[in-house]
Each structure stands twice: as structure tokens, then as C-alpha cells.
Amino acid sequence: MKAVIMAGGLGKRLRPLTQIIPKPLLPVGDRSVLEIQIHNLKEHGVDTIFLALGYRHELFQAYFGDGSNWGVRIYYSIESKPLGTAGPLSLLRGILDEPFLVMNGDILTNLDCSRLALNHLETGAYITVVTKIVTFPLRYGVIDHKDNRVFDIREKPSISAEINAGIYFMNPEVIDAMPTNTAVSMDDLLRNKIYENYQISRFLLTDYWLDIGQEDDYQMANDIVSQNNSQTNGTPWQSNPQKLTLSSSTS
């Protein structure tokens, strides 16, 4: 199975941490985010990984090399200008010739991508979008009313939403239809294909998932690793999957 990891962003929301080290290379415990991703992908059948890079790409290449130390083959695709969250895929036209996984480089998850691949093939989807139910605690009391008469006050309730988890399974035809070397966001790509009546399927993730794109969530990841390392010698992302509660944006 082949996977593309989008790891070319500037990581502005995690500055100053990312002024020197790209976000996917930030440490979580004794390994980087990207190392944890690669380990999980390999465990679930991925043997070839394409790193879509931009910012500080030389650090990734120097550290991961050809991927042999991680038991996979790693290839590098380097954008010469910012291409958005989907545009870098256009640089892999003709290289990816079978359905493939795409995921953002700032996600920690123990997703079984072999189940995702099977679901994608069974549904006959053009693109499968992985989703996750997250819970957001509100900072304020919520007023319930009817005809301007208040009938209840709920103190700082939580709301749940099903979000785009930044993980996809795609057919190679997706790349064939993309403009070359042009900035394209993943949201725009999905929206356009929906309007064009392509089958876009959803795969609800019930396993662990965390986007470390902001400082609070990055700290949460380190806290979870520290807690799990004190309780088990296993992989922290597999030892205690839990319902995720976020205190900030997931994007």
C-alpha cells in the first residue's frame, strides 16, 4: 500500500517551536510526530511513503533517507512554491497508479489504514474522507428560550461535531484531474468533486486521533505519551484509545 504524507507547511500556529524544526519533526516523547506516523502506517500494511515537502525539506531528507531504517521505502516530492493542502499531489501524477492513502503530517492516530483501504474499494468511492467526532467545551453558559422567555440555562455545556480528520483514500484519477503545479486546497478539491457528482464517501474513525497543529494540542500529545509510558511499555497510541475532547480548533 502507498501513502502520501503532507508535510510541507510552515506550522505558523506552533511558532516559535517551528521556526527551526518543521511541525512533523517536533518530538512527542522520544520520537517525532512523523516517526510515529510512519511506524503506524507500516504496522497496517503501508510499504511505500511519499513525503510531500516544502519548508525545511532538507531536514526530512537528511533524517529519514530512503526509509530503510523504518522498514519502508520513502520518496520525496518537493514543491517549489506553496501548493496548498491538495496541490502537492499534482507533482505525483503518473507515479501513483493505484488507490492510495493521504494524511496530514501533524496527526497522531492509530487508524488501521488497511480497513480504510478495504472500505474505499468496497464502496467504489472516488475519494473517501476520514471523519472524527470531537467534543468542544464552551466557555459560556447557554440560554434556552422560546418567544423571548428563558426556560433553561446550561452552564458551559459541550457540543459535538463530526469533522474532517485530514486523512483520505483516493483513486489515482484524482491526481489526473488536478491542475499542474497550482495551489489547491483539499476543501476546494472535495467540494468541486461533490458538485461534479463524484462519489465522495465518509469513513468514521473511532480510533485515537489528535491534530497537534496548536500549542495546547501539542502539549496534550506529550502529556498522553508521558502518562502512557509510565503505565505500559507498548506503543502509546495503541495502549489507551479514548474519546477525544479538544479545547481548541482542530484545523
N, C-alpha and C positions, 0 to 999 in steps of 0.2 A: 504494500500500500504506500502511496505517496502523499506527502503533506507539504503545505506551504505555510510558513510562519511569517507573519507580517511584523517585521522588527525594525522598520526604518524611521520611526517617528522621533521627534525631538524630546518627548517626555516633559513638556513645559510645566505641567502641573506638579511635577515632583522636583522641580528645581529648589534649592541648589544641588540636590543629590545627582541629578542627571546632567549637570554642566560638564562633568568629566566622564561619567560612566553612563552609557545608554540604559534606558529603563529595563530591557530584558536581561541585562547583565548585572543588575543590582542583586546583592546577596539576600537570600532568605534562609536563615540558618547558615549552614556551611556550604550551600550551593546557590548558584544563580537561578533566577526565575526560569531562564531558558534551559538550563540543565535539567531542572525538574520537569519541564515540558517534554524535553527530548526523551527523558527516562520513561515517562508515562506513555508517550507515543510508541516507543519501541516495545514496551510491555504489551501493547494492544495491536501489534502487527504492522506498524509503520517501519519500513526499512530504508526509505529514501526521503530526505527532507531538503526542501529548498528554502533558504533564508532570504527573504526579500528585504534588502538593506538600503540604507541611505546614510543617516547620521552615524559617524564614527564606525563605518563598516569595517575598517581595518582591525579594530579590536576583536570583532566576532571572528574574522578570518584567522587571526593570529592564535586565538584561544581554541577554536573548535577544529581547525584544519579540515581534513577530509571526513571527520566524524568517526573514524575507526576506533577511537578511544571510548566512544559511547555505543559502539555496536551498530551504527547506521552509516549510510552514505549521505554526506552533506554537500550541497552545491549552493553557490551564491549568485544572487541576482541583485545588481546594484543600480539604483535609479540615479540618473544624472541631474534630475530636478524632482521636487516633490510631486508625487503622483497620486496622493490621496490614499484612502483606505482600501481601494479596489484596483486602482490604476496599475500598480506594480505587477498585477497578474498578466498584463498585456506583454510584458517582457519575457514571459514564459510560453508564448504562442509557439506551437509545434513541438514543444518539449513535453508537456503534459498531455498524454494521449489516452488517458483513462480517467474515470471519476476519481476525484482527489479531495483531500481534506484541506481546509483553510482555517487558520486561527490567528488571533491577535497575539502578539508576543508579550503581553502583560497579564496573561490569565493563568491562574493556578486552578487545576481541575483534575479529578481522577476519572474523567469521562472515558468510557470504553468505546473508542472510535470504531472498533470492529462492529459493534451493534449499530452505531450510526451509519456505517457504510452499508450494512445489510438492509437497514430501514430505507435508505436512499434508493437502493436498487429495487427493493420490493414495491415501493410506491411509484417508481418510474418518474421521479421528480427531476426537474431541470436543475434546481438548487434546493437543498434542504438547509433550513435555518435552525440552529440550536437555540432554544429559549430556556429561560430560567425564571422561576417565581422568586421575587425578592420582596422583603418587607421593609418599609421605610417608617421609622418612628417620627411622628410630627412633634414639633416643639411647642405647639399651642393647643389650648382646649378648643373643641369643635362644637359649634352650636347647631342643634337640630331644631327646625322651626317649620311652621305651616301658617300661612296667611299672617306673617309677622309675629305670631305668638310662639315663644320659645317653649318647647316641651321636653328638652333634654340638653345636658351639657356633658360631653365626653372629654375627660381630661387626658390630653396628649395621647390620642389613640394611634395605632399603626395602620398603614394602608399597604396593600399588596398589589403588585403588578407583574405581569409576565413580560420580560424584557428580551431583547436581542442579546445573546450571550457572547457574541463576537466569534462564533465558531460556525463553520459551514461545510457542507459537502456539495461538490459541484461537478457537472459534466464538462468535459473539455470544450464543448461548443460555446460555453460561456465566454471563454477567452477569445475564441474565433470572432465573436460578435463585438468585441471591445475595440475602441479606437486605440491606435498605437501611440505609446509614449505620451498619453494625455491624462491629466488629473481626473480621477473618477472616484467618488465616494461610494462605499458599499451600500449606504441607504439609497442613493440615487440609482445604482445598478439594480437593486432589488425592486425598487418602485417602478422603474421602467419595464422590467420583465413582467411584473404583475400587470401593468397596463397593457402589455403586449400579449397577455393571456397565456404566458408560460406557466407551467405548474411549479409553484414555489411551496414546498412542504415545510412543516414545522416538526421539530423533534424536541420534546420537553425533557430537559436534563434534571434528573433527580439526584445525581451525584454531587460531590463537593464542587463548588465554583467560587472563585474570587477574582475580581479585577483589581489589580494593585495600582491603578492609574492615579490615585490620590494618596496623600501622605497618611491619612487615617487608615486607609485600607492596606497600605504597605506595612504600617506598624501592626495592624491586625494579623497579617500573614506571619510576621516574625513572632508575634505573641503565640500564635497557634503552633508554630514549629517548636518553640521553646517548651510549651506545655506538653505537646505530644512526645518530644524527645525525653522528657522526664518520666514518661509513663510507659513507653514502648520503644523497642529497637526497630520497629517496622517503618515503612515509608509514611511520613506524617500525613500525606494527602489521602492515604487509604485507611488509616487507622481509625478515624472518627468522623466520617461524613456527617454533616449536620445541616439543618435548615439554616439558611444564611440570612442574617439581618444586617442591613447596611445603614450607616448613619449619614452617608453622603451619596453623591451622584455615582452611577455605575458606568458612565461613559468614559 
